[in-house]
Amino acid sequence: MADRNSLRAKINRFRAKVFNMVSTGVIDEPINRFYDWISIIALLLNLAAVFAITFDYMEEHYKGLLLTIEAVTTFFFAVDYVLRVFSANELYPKLSPGKSSIRYALSFAGIIDLLSFLPYYLPVFFPGGATVFRLFRIARILRLFRINSYYDQLNVITEIIVSKSQQLLASVFIIFILMLASSLCMYSVEHDAQPDVFQNAFSGIWWSASTLLTVGYGDIYPVTIMGKILGIIISFLGVGMVAIPTGIISAGFVEQYQKLKTVGDFAEEENIHFIRIRLSQKDSWTGKKIVDIGIPKDIMIVAIQRGNETIIPRGQTVLENGDILVMCAEKIKDISPIDLKEITINEGHSWNGVAIKDLDISRQSYIFMIRRKGKALVPKGNIVIKAGDIVLLYGKHIKNEFI
């Protein structure tokens, strides 16, 4: 039994190390940084080879090299997928290893990772579908979104689309309604003149889409006077319709960057820091009035989140269990700055299973709290750190008085 538990612990530690290695942006060890670079280089080389081989000159002179690059990098994608499936339990720790692997395989990221290599090998078993399988190579491009983990600014686009999703859906719905209406109108005035082109109400969908979206391919067009007048009107409407989602996204960019700039300027000029804490039944502040809790004069409670309600605090406001307090404090310039770090311990972490007194940390760093399963532990020397713990470190900057 002890041997089985020891083997299971070793497997869990190995799984945690594999998860850290394949996770984009985890660079605490050299092998993790190396794997990230290999992943990016393999993806860029693969895409470059796929695009380059479509040129006659490149295919004629470098076909062998390009096919070799594609084969090697695609094999790397396959290995990467296997490693991610194996370490999926670290991504979904509440599920069993088998269920977590299935959860990852059915996720959007898992499907993209699967499509990045599987179509390359399918023609070996199904030669007749080689042409169709090549179409799935487009999935490899979607792997580029993992680079978002390195550049926070790229995530702004996603945040804007999510925050403006309702307005964007409304504008797309309006465009769809106009497409149906313009198709029906064009059928009514053009059917007699062009029965082969505008055969029914839906035959004008292609024309209305290309017109409203200002593409204008010219393969379908009105020939009657009324049809041309109607086409001019719809073209003007199309310019306005395309401008709606464009304006929504542009406004979202302006709002997002203005928000970041305002917060940044405010933090720099006023030198104020905000924190947020949740009260529990055992906290000494619970059940007391704000005026009676005795917080320092340089600290103030600026808002209280109680359920779905936001309360502006007053001195007589009674704090309740579950309240989320938003507090602010002015930074004192004459005091040396501090660093607060939060470290999540997994199975493969070097601190896992080590007592606090045996840790090799800086003399200017102190462990002031350990969170274990939602509970806060006082960091005594004989406490052994376990996987799943969250360790909070306090680090003090030392000023060099000789400078």
C-alpha positions as CSV (number, residue, x, y, z in Angstrom):
1,M,0.0,0.0,0.0
2,A,2.8,2.4,0.9
3,D,4.6,1.6,-2.4
4,R,1.4,2.3,-4.3
5,N,0.9,5.7,-2.6
6,S,4.6,6.5,-3.2
7,L,4.2,5.7,-6.9
8,R,1.0,7.7,-7.1
9,A,2.8,10.7,-5.5
10,K,5.6,10.4,-8.0
11,I,3.2,10.3,-10.9
12,N,1.4,13.4,-9.5
13,R,4.7,15.3,-9.2
14,F,5.7,14.3,-12.7
15,R,2.3,15.3,-14.1
16,A,2.6,18.7,-12.4
17,K,6.0,19.3,-13.9
18,V,4.7,18.3,-17.4
19,F,1.7,20.7,-16.9
20,N,4.1,23.6,-16.0
21,M,6.2,22.8,-19.0
22,V,3.4,22.8,-21.5
23,S,1.5,25.8,-20.0
24,T,2.3,28.9,-21.9
25,G,3.8,31.7,-19.8
26,V,5.1,29.5,-16.9
27,I,8.8,30.4,-16.9
28,D,9.9,29.5,-13.4
29,E,12.3,26.8,-14.7
30,P,14.7,26.8,-17.7
31,I,12.9,23.8,-19.3
32,N,9.6,25.6,-19.2
33,R,11.1,28.6,-20.9
34,F,12.8,26.4,-23.5
35,Y,9.6,24.5,-24.2
36,D,7.7,27.8,-24.8
37,W,10.3,28.9,-27.3
38,I,10.3,25.5,-29.0
39,S,6.5,25.7,-29.3
40,I,6.5,29.2,-30.8
41,I,9.3,28.3,-33.3
42,A,7.7,25.1,-34.3
43,L,4.4,26.8,-35.0
44,L,6.0,29.6,-37.0
45,L,8.1,27.2,-39.0
46,N,5.0,25.0,-39.7
47,L,2.9,27.9,-40.9
48,A,5.8,29.3,-43.0
49,A,6.3,25.9,-44.7
50,V,2.6,25.5,-45.4
51,F,2.4,28.9,-47.0
52,A,5.7,28.6,-48.8
53,I,4.9,25.3,-50.5
54,T,2.0,27.0,-52.3
55,F,4.4,28.9,-54.5
56,D,5.6,27.1,-57.6
57,Y,9.2,28.3,-57.2
58,M,9.4,27.1,-53.6
59,E,7.8,23.8,-54.3
60,E,10.2,23.2,-57.2
61,H,13.4,24.0,-55.4
62,Y,12.6,23.4,-51.7
63,K,9.8,20.9,-51.6
64,G,11.7,18.3,-49.7
65,L,12.9,20.7,-47.0
66,L,9.4,22.2,-46.6
67,L,7.8,18.8,-46.3
68,T,10.4,17.8,-43.7
69,I,9.7,20.9,-41.7
70,E,6.0,20.3,-41.8
71,A,6.4,16.6,-40.8
72,V,8.7,17.4,-37.8
73,T,6.7,20.3,-36.5
74,T,3.4,18.4,-36.9
75,F,4.9,15.5,-34.9
76,F,5.8,18.0,-32.2
77,F,2.1,19.2,-32.1
78,A,1.1,15.5,-31.6
79,V,3.5,15.1,-28.7
80,D,2.3,18.4,-27.3
81,Y,-1.3,17.2,-27.4
82,V,-0.4,13.9,-25.7
83,L,1.4,15.8,-22.9
84,R,-1.6,18.2,-22.4
85,V,-4.0,15.3,-22.2
86,F,-1.7,13.6,-19.7
87,S,-1.4,16.7,-17.5
88,A,-5.1,17.8,-17.8
89,N,-5.8,16.8,-14.2
90,E,-3.7,19.8,-13.1
91,L,-6.0,22.0,-15.2
92,Y,-9.2,20.4,-13.8
93,P,-8.0,19.3,-10.3
94,K,-11.6,18.6,-9.1
95,L,-12.1,15.8,-11.7
96,S,-10.5,12.4,-11.9
97,P,-7.5,12.0,-14.3
98,G,-9.7,10.2,-16.9
99,K,-12.5,12.8,-16.8
100,S,-10.1,15.7,-16.8
101,S,-8.5,14.3,-20.0
102,I,-11.9,14.0,-21.7
103,R,-12.8,17.5,-20.5
104,Y,-9.7,19.0,-22.1
105,A,-10.1,16.9,-25.3
106,L,-13.6,18.3,-25.7
107,S,-12.7,21.9,-24.9
108,F,-12.1,24.5,-27.6
109,A,-8.3,24.5,-27.0
110,G,-8.2,20.7,-27.0
111,I,-10.1,20.5,-30.3
112,I,-7.7,23.0,-31.9
113,D,-4.7,21.1,-30.7
114,L,-6.1,17.9,-32.1
115,L,-6.9,19.4,-35.5
116,S,-3.4,20.9,-35.6
117,F,-1.9,17.5,-36.2
118,L,-4.6,14.8,-36.8
119,P,-5.5,15.8,-40.4
120,Y,-1.9,15.4,-41.4
121,Y,-1.9,11.7,-40.5
122,L,-5.5,10.9,-41.6
123,P,-4.7,10.5,-45.3
124,V,-2.5,7.5,-44.4
125,F,-5.7,5.7,-43.4
126,F,-8.1,7.5,-45.7
127,P,-6.2,8.4,-48.9
128,G,-9.4,9.6,-50.7
129,G,-10.0,12.4,-48.3
130,A,-6.5,14.0,-48.5
131,T,-7.9,17.2,-50.1
132,V,-10.6,17.7,-47.4
133,F,-8.1,17.0,-44.6
134,R,-5.8,19.7,-45.8
135,L,-8.5,22.3,-45.1
136,F,-8.2,21.6,-41.4
137,R,-4.6,22.9,-41.4
138,I,-6.2,26.3,-40.8
139,A,-6.6,25.1,-37.2
140,R,-2.9,25.5,-36.7
141,I,-3.2,29.2,-37.1
142,L,-5.5,29.4,-34.1
143,R,-2.7,28.1,-32.0
144,L,-1.2,31.6,-32.4
145,F,-3.7,32.8,-29.8
146,R,-1.6,31.2,-27.1
147,I,0.9,34.0,-27.6
148,N,-1.7,36.2,-25.9
149,S,-0.3,34.8,-22.6
150,Y,2.9,36.8,-23.2
151,Y,1.2,40.1,-24.3
152,D,-1.5,41.4,-22.0
153,Q,-2.4,44.1,-24.6
154,L,-3.6,41.5,-27.0
155,N,-6.2,40.5,-24.5
156,V,-7.8,43.9,-24.8
157,I,-9.4,42.9,-28.1
158,T,-11.0,39.9,-26.5
159,E,-12.2,42.0,-23.5
160,I,-13.7,44.6,-25.8
161,I,-15.6,42.0,-28.0
162,V,-17.0,40.3,-24.8
163,S,-18.0,43.6,-23.2
164,K,-19.7,44.9,-26.4
165,S,-21.1,41.5,-27.4
166,Q,-24.8,42.6,-26.9
167,Q,-24.3,45.7,-29.1
168,L,-22.4,43.8,-31.8
169,L,-25.1,41.1,-31.9
170,A,-27.8,43.8,-32.2
171,S,-26.0,45.4,-35.2
172,V,-25.5,42.0,-36.9
173,F,-29.2,41.3,-36.4
174,I,-30.1,44.6,-38.0
175,I,-27.8,43.9,-41.0
176,F,-29.4,40.5,-41.4
177,I,-32.9,42.0,-41.4
178,L,-31.8,44.5,-44.0
179,M,-30.3,41.7,-46.1
180,L,-33.6,39.8,-46.2
181,A,-35.6,43.0,-46.9
182,S,-33.4,44.2,-49.7
183,S,-33.3,40.7,-51.2
184,L,-37.1,40.5,-51.3
185,C,-37.4,44.1,-52.7
186,M,-34.8,43.3,-55.4
187,Y,-36.6,40.1,-56.4
188,S,-39.9,42.1,-56.7
189,V,-38.4,44.6,-59.2
190,E,-35.8,42.4,-61.0
191,H,-37.5,39.0,-61.4
192,D,-39.3,39.8,-64.6
193,A,-36.2,41.3,-66.2
194,Q,-33.8,38.7,-64.9
195,P,-35.7,35.5,-64.1
196,D,-32.6,33.4,-64.2
197,V,-30.6,35.6,-61.8
198,F,-33.4,36.5,-59.3
199,Q,-35.3,33.3,-59.3
200,N,-36.8,33.7,-55.8
201,A,-36.7,35.9,-52.8
202,F,-33.6,34.2,-51.4
203,S,-31.6,34.4,-54.7
204,G,-30.8,38.0,-53.9
205,I,-29.2,37.2,-50.6
206,W,-25.7,37.1,-52.2
207,W,-26.3,40.4,-54.0
208,S,-27.7,42.1,-50.8
209,A,-24.8,40.8,-48.7
210,S,-22.1,42.0,-51.1
211,T,-23.9,45.4,-51.4
212,L,-24.7,46.0,-47.8
213,L,-21.1,45.0,-46.8
214,T,-19.7,47.3,-49.5
215,V,-17.9,44.4,-51.3
216,G,-19.7,44.7,-54.6
217,Y,-18.4,41.7,-56.7
218,G,-20.6,42.7,-59.7
219,D,-21.6,39.2,-60.7
220,I,-25.2,40.0,-59.8
221,Y,-26.6,43.5,-60.4
222,P,-29.9,45.2,-61.2
223,V,-30.7,46.2,-64.8
224,T,-34.0,47.9,-64.4
225,I,-34.4,51.6,-63.5
226,M,-36.2,50.8,-60.2
227,G,-33.7,48.1,-59.4
228,K,-30.8,50.5,-59.9
229,I,-32.5,53.2,-57.7
230,L,-33.1,50.6,-55.0
231,G,-29.5,49.4,-55.3
232,I,-28.2,53.0,-54.7
233,I,-30.4,53.3,-51.6
234,I,-29.2,50.0,-50.2
235,S,-25.6,50.8,-51.0
236,F,-26.0,54.0,-48.9
237,L,-27.6,52.0,-46.1
238,G,-24.7,49.4,-46.3
239,V,-22.1,52.1,-45.6
240,G,-24.0,53.0,-42.4
241,M,-24.6,49.4,-41.4
242,V,-20.9,48.5,-41.6
243,A,-20.0,51.6,-39.6
244,I,-22.2,50.5,-36.7
245,P,-20.1,47.5,-35.5
246,T,-16.9,49.3,-36.5
247,G,-17.9,52.3,-34.3
248,I,-18.8,50.0,-31.4
249,I,-15.4,48.3,-31.4
250,S,-13.6,51.6,-31.8
251,A,-15.6,53.1,-28.9
252,G,-14.7,50.1,-26.9
253,F,-11.0,50.6,-27.6
254,V,-11.2,54.3,-26.6
255,E,-13.1,53.4,-23.4
256,Q,-10.6,50.6,-22.4
257,Y,-7.5,52.7,-23.0
258,Q,-9.1,55.7,-21.3
259,K,-9.9,53.6,-18.3
260,L,-6.4,52.3,-18.1
261,K,-4.9,55.7,-18.5
262,T,-7.2,57.2,-15.9
263,V,-6.5,54.5,-13.4
264,G,-2.7,54.8,-14.1
265,D,-2.7,58.5,-13.8
266,F,-4.7,58.5,-10.7
267,A,-2.5,55.9,-9.1
268,E,0.6,57.8,-10.0
269,E,-0.6,61.3,-9.1
270,E,-2.6,60.5,-6.0
271,N,-0.4,57.6,-4.9
272,I,-3.5,55.6,-3.6
273,H,-3.7,51.9,-3.4
274,F,-6.9,49.8,-3.3
275,I,-7.6,46.4,-1.7
276,R,-10.6,44.2,-1.4
277,I,-11.4,41.9,1.5
278,R,-14.4,39.6,2.3
279,L,-15.7,39.4,5.9
280,S,-16.5,36.1,7.5
281,Q,-18.6,35.3,10.6
282,K,-15.4,34.9,12.7
283,D,-13.9,38.3,11.7
284,S,-13.9,40.9,14.5
285,W,-15.4,43.6,12.3
286,T,-18.5,41.5,11.5
287,G,-21.6,43.0,13.3
288,K,-19.9,46.2,14.1
289,K,-20.5,49.8,12.9
290,I,-17.7,51.3,10.7
291,V,-17.2,54.1,13.3
292,D,-16.5,51.5,16.0
293,I,-13.9,49.3,14.2
294,G,-11.0,51.7,14.6
295,I,-9.2,51.7,11.3
296,P,-6.2,54.1,10.9
297,K,-6.9,57.6,9.7
298,D,-5.0,57.1,6.4
299,I,-7.3,54.1,5.5
300,M,-10.9,54.3,4.5
301,I,-13.7,52.0,3.3
302,V,-14.9,53.4,-0.1
303,A,-17.5,50.8,-0.9
304,I,-19.3,47.7,0.4
305,Q,-20.5,45.0,-1.9
306,R,-23.3,43.1,-0.2
307,G,-24.8,40.5,-2.6
308,N,-25.8,42.3,-5.8
309,E,-26.0,45.6,-4.0
310,T,-23.3,48.3,-3.7
311,I,-23.4,50.3,-0.5
312,I,-21.8,53.7,0.1
313,P,-20.4,53.3,3.6
314,R,-21.3,55.7,6.4
315,G,-20.1,55.7,10.0
316,Q,-23.3,54.0,11.2
317,T,-23.2,51.3,8.6
318,V,-23.1,47.9,10.2
319,L,-20.8,45.4,8.6
320,E,-22.3,41.9,7.9
321,N,-21.0,38.4,7.2
322,G,-20.1,38.0,3.5
323,D,-19.6,41.7,2.9
324,I,-16.8,42.6,0.4
325,L,-15.0,45.8,1.5
326,V,-13.2,48.0,-0.9
327,M,-10.5,49.9,1.0
328,C,-8.0,52.5,0.0
329,A,-4.9,53.8,1.6
330,E,-2.3,56.5,0.7
331,K,1.3,55.2,0.4
332,I,3.7,56.8,2.8
333,K,6.7,57.9,0.8
334,D,9.3,57.8,3.6
335,I,8.8,54.1,4.2
336,S,10.7,51.5,2.1
337,P,8.4,49.7,-0.3
338,I,7.4,46.1,0.2
339,D,6.7,43.2,-2.2
340,L,3.8,40.9,-1.5
341,K,3.9,37.6,-3.5
342,E,1.4,34.8,-3.8
343,I,2.8,31.4,-4.7
344,T,0.6,28.5,-5.5
345,I,2.2,25.2,-4.6
346,N,1.6,22.2,-6.9
347,E,2.9,18.6,-6.8
348,G,6.1,19.4,-8.6
349,H,7.0,22.5,-6.6
350,S,10.3,22.3,-4.7
351,W,8.6,23.5,-1.5
352,N,6.0,20.7,-1.6
353,G,6.5,18.5,1.5
354,V,9.1,20.8,3.1
355,A,8.7,22.4,6.6
356,I,8.8,26.2,6.7
357,K,11.9,26.1,9.0
358,D,13.8,24.2,6.3
359,L,13.0,26.5,3.4
360,D,15.8,28.4,1.7
361,I,14.4,31.9,1.2
362,S,15.9,35.3,1.4
363,R,16.5,36.9,4.8
364,Q,14.4,39.8,3.7
365,S,11.4,37.6,2.8
366,Y,8.9,36.3,5.3
367,I,6.0,33.9,5.0
368,F,3.1,35.7,6.7
369,M,0.2,33.5,5.7
370,I,-0.6,30.1,4.2
371,R,-4.0,29.4,2.7
372,R,-5.0,25.7,2.8
373,K,-8.4,24.6,1.6
374,G,-9.9,28.1,2.1
375,K,-8.4,28.5,5.7
376,A,-5.7,30.8,6.7
377,L,-2.8,29.2,8.7
378,V,-0.3,31.0,10.9
379,P,3.1,30.1,9.4
380,K,4.9,28.3,12.3
381,G,8.3,26.7,11.6
382,N,7.1,23.1,11.9
383,I,4.2,23.5,9.4
384,V,4.8,21.3,6.3
385,I,3.8,23.0,3.1
386,K,1.5,20.8,0.9
387,A,0.4,20.7,-2.7
388,G,-2.5,23.1,-3.2
389,D,-1.3,25.6,-0.5
390,I,-1.1,29.2,-1.4
391,V,1.9,30.8,0.3
392,L,1.9,34.6,0.9
393,L,5.4,36.2,1.1
394,Y,6.4,39.6,2.4
395,G,9.5,41.1,1.0
396,K,11.2,44.3,2.1
397,H,13.4,46.5,-0.1
398,I,16.6,47.7,1.5
399,K,17.8,51.2,0.7
400,N,21.5,51.7,0.0
401,E,22.4,54.6,2.3
402,F,25.7,55.1,0.5
403,I,24.2,56.1,-2.8
